[in-house]
């Protein structure tokens, strides 16, 4: 799986299972992901790519400039709850 | 703006269609009493990813799963979860698509879980047949209205109704493109069909009223009168020699 910075991903395993987050970095095996709330830019979650599903949605750099922006941008992924 | 696909693009869409169709087929094998819709969705996601593709529903406008799984009176956009456990007599619509090679596929089928009532069987049969009536009209030179009219006429003659609030759509590099493909219409009206167009024809048919409403979760759409609803869909290419179904598993 090829993940890019800004790609919105879905967690399939772990305590964040079922949540969406954005990729900050990806080294081919591990992705640093952040949701702007529980997992901030300062403290991202290191997640193995096999525990993630990629979506076709991306956030812009503007939407990723701080935790608040990320949380806001990901809100549309939770509007059903 | 409607996009027309070249031969090579159609081949790419055929691949996306094949994976979408295989995902749907896999879902069908899992529809049994006792299975949760979450498990079916998980299997669909794993299969699509195993093919190097991406489930195009996941995250689309924030949709939280890889497939819409809609049971009985749920028309479309049912969200798979642990709590929804299938039982004998249910009719289960699965709508799923895969994105690969830059292109999308989109298809749907309503499965019977165990033994279902005669009423349900008849609804499923009529809805599936109406899809093929619509596909038969999807030829170069016809108009979008010809497709919708064929579906509507077939369904209404049998005492059912077509959902108005949701329609089929163009498919290509994006999951939803122009044109809209309603399941109702006037023959000879609407966008002209030309070779290279790729559209998803998807009759949503209700046993009772055509009216639907969306629940508070912002997604789940149910029949206004609580009666059953069925949904069948194929992605179809318009070619000089007639309609070609792209969402075939083989």
Interface residues (C-beta under 8 A of the other chain):
Chain A: X1 X8 X10 X12 X18 X20 X53 X54 X55 X56 X57 X76 X77 X78 X79 X80 X81
Chain B: X42 X45 X49 X54 X55 X56 X58 X59 X60 X61 X62 X63 X64 X66 X79 X99 X217 X218 X219
